[in-house]
Amino acid sequence: MTAGTFEVFDDTFDEEVIDSELPVVVDFWAEWCAPCRMVAPILEELAAEYEGRVRFAKLDVDANPQTTAKYGIASIPTLVVVADGETIRLIPGARGKDELIEIIDDSLA
């Protein structure tokens, strides 16, 4: 399996995220969102750096309204850290790589 982000959908979210053996960082995003496009390459880098320890998923809010509503996502990008089926942290807004590393490491400590 190669490192990188993967897409999740309303109908695959529970299987891919909630039931995941590894923690998952879910990027709630949309194609039209400029800050989302700025965060995307950072998440690809993090997916490679955390390979085997944390998975990085992307969920398009426009195409997946059920999961977006379930998590109360009001602005994008928002990252949600899920471990053992539980929401550990919500990270609203675009963040830099160093800040994301710090937040993810702290969330999973």
KOLSE-686731 format. One record per atom (N, C-alpha, C): x, y, z. Coordinates in steps of 0.02 Angstrom, whole numbers, plus 32768, in hexadecimal, padded with zeros to 4 digits. Example, Ala and Ser with C-alpha at 12.3 -4.5 7.8 and 13.67 -1.06 7.14 Angstrom:
BEGIN
82947EE48186
82677F1F8186
82947F5B8186
82827F908162
82AC7FCB8165
82858002818A
# end
This chain:
BEGIN
802A7FC58000
800080008000
802C803E8000
801E806C7FD5
804680A97FD1
802980DF7FFE
8054810A8015
803E81418040
801681738017
7FED81988038
7FC581CB8017
7F8181CE8036
7F5E82038025
7F1A820A803F
7EEB81DD8016
7EB281CF8032
7E8081A7800F
7E3C81C78019
7E0F81BC7FEA
7DCC81D97FEE
7D9D81AE8017
7D7381CE803F
7D3D81AB8061
7CFB81CE804F
7CC581A98057
7C8381C18043
7C5281B1807C
7C1681CE8078
7BE381BF80AB
7BDC817480B6
7BDB814D807F
7BCF81058086
7C0D80DC8097
7C4980FA8098
7C8580D580AB
7CA680F080EA
7C8B81268105
7CAB8148813E
7CB4811B817A
7C7F80F8818F
7C8480CE81CA
7CB9809781C1
7CB780768187
7CE68040817A
7D2E805A8176
7D3980918153
7D7D80AA8147
7D9980D38180
7D6E80F581A6
7D86812281DA
7D7681088220
7D3680FF822E
7D2180EA8272
7D3E80A68284
7D3E80778255
7D5680338262
7DA1802A8255
7DC4805F8243
7E0B805A8232
7E348046826F
7E64801A8265
7E918006829B
7EC2803E82AB
7ED18067827A
7EFE80A18284
7ED580E0828D
7EF0811282B0
7ECE815282B3
7EC8816F826C
7E9381968261
7E8781B58220
7E7D82008228
7EA0822681FE
7E94826E81FA
7E69827881BB
7E2C829281C5
7DFE829C818D
7DFD82E6817B
7E0B82F4813C
7E0A83378120
7DC683448101
7D9D836D8122
7D5D83828105
7D6C83BD80D7
7D6083B58096
7D7683E68064
7D4383EC802C
7D51841A7FFE
7D2A84207FC0
7D57843B7F89
7D4784297F4C
7D70843C7F12
7D7784887F0B
7D4284AD7F1A
7D4084F67F11
7D64851C7F49
7D7B84FA7F7C
7D9785197FB8
7DE385227FB1
7DF885617FA9
7E3F85707F9F
7E6A855A7FDB
7E5785698019
7E8085508051
7E8585048053
7E5084E1803D
7E528498803A
7E888481800A
7E8D84A37FD1
7EBF84917F9F
7F0684A07FB9
7F0D84D27FE5
7F4E84E18002
7F6484AA8034
7F34848E8058
7F42845B808B
7F508417806B
7F3384098031
7F3783C78012
7F7E83AC800B
7FAE83D37FF0
7FF283B77FE9
801483AA802C
800283D2805E
801E83C680A2
8005838380BC
7FC4837580B1
7FA9833580C8
7FC782FA80A4
7FD783028063
7FF982CD803E
803E82BF805D
806282F4806F
80A482EC808F
809D82C980D2
806B82DE80F9
806182BF813A
804D82768134
802482678102
8010822180F7
804E81F580EC
807F820F80C7
80BD81E980BC
80E681E480FC
80EA821B8121
8112821B815E
80F481F08196
80B281EC8198
809081C681CD
807C818081B5
8092816B817B
807E812A815F
808880F38192
805480CA8199
8056809281C9
804280A6820F
803980E8821C
80268100825F
7FE48125825F
7FD9814D822A
7F9C81758223
7F87817581DA
7F46817081CD
7F2C81748189
7F0D81B9817E
7F0F81D18140
7EF58213812F
7EC0820C80F9
7E82821E810C
7E49821880DE
7E30825D80C9
7E10825F808F
7DF1829C8076
7DA7828F806B
7D7D82BE8082
7D3582B78079
7D1C82F9805B
7D0182F4801E
7CE5832E7FFB
7CA2833F801B
7C9E837A803A
7C61838D805E
7C2483948031
7C2F83A87FF3
7BF783B17FC4
7BD8836E7FB0
7C02833B7FAA
7BEA82FA7F93
7BD582CC7FCD
7BE482E1800B
7BD782B58045
7BB682DC807E
7B7882F28073
7B57831D80A4
7B4782FA80E7
7B3C82B980E6
7B2A82968125
7B6482998157
7B9F82868142
7BD882858170
7BEB82CC8183
7BE782FA8154
7BF783408162
7BC8835A8199
7B88834C8194
7B58836281C7
7B63833E8209
7B7182FD8206
7B7C82D68243
7BB482F3826E
7BE8830C824D
7C2183288271
7C1B8373827C
7BE383918266
7BD783D78271
7C098405824F
7C1F83F18214
7C52841881F1
7C30845781D5
7C45849181EE
7C2784D181D9
7C5584F881AC
7C9684EA81AF
7CC5850D8183
7CFB84DB816C
7D1784E98132
7D4B84BD8118
7D8784E78105
7DC384C98107
7DCF8484811B
7DC7847B8167
7DB08440817A
7DB1842A81BF
7DCD83E481BF
7DFE83D881EA
7E19839581F2
7DFB83778231
7DE98337822E
7DCF83148268
7DFD82D88275
7E1682D482B2
7E41829C82C6
7E15826882E9
7E15822B82CD
7DED81F482E8
7E1B81BB82FB
7E1481A38338
7E3C8169834F
7E0E813B8376
7E1380FB8369
7DE980C8838B
7D9F80DA8385
7D8B80F5834B
7D458105833F
7D2C8145835F
7D5781668384
7D4381A383A8
7D6381E18389
7D3D82188388
7D5982578371
7D85827383A8
7DC6827C8398
7DF7829383C9
7DFD82E083C6
7DFA82FA8388
7E0783428380
7DEA835B833F
7DD08398833F
7DBD83BC8303
7DEE83F582F9
7E0883FC82BD
7E39842F82AD
7E1D845A8275
7DFC84928285
7DE084BD8251
7E1584EA8231
7E0B84F881F1
7E37852781CF
7E76850881B3
7E94852B8183
7ED285158165
7F0B851F8197
7F3584EE819D
7F6E84F081CB
7FAD84DD81A5
7FE684F381BE
802684E181A1
803B849B81B7
806C84808195
8083843C81A2
809C843381EA
80C684608202
80E284598245
80AB845A827A
807A84878271
8043848B82A0
8019844C829F
800D84318263
7FE683F3825D
800A83B9827E
804A83B48274
8071837E8294
8069838282E0
807083BF82FB
806A83C98342
802583B5835B
7FF083CB8338
7FAC83BC834B
7F9D83708347
7FB383518311
7FA783098308
7FCC82E1833D
800B82F18347
803282CD837A
801382D583BF
7FFF831383CF
7FE08321840F
7F9D82FC8417
7F7682FA83E2
7F3582DA83E3
7F3B828F83EF
7F70827183D6
7F77822983D9
7FA582118411
7FBE82408438
7FEC822E846F
7FC8820A84A6
# end
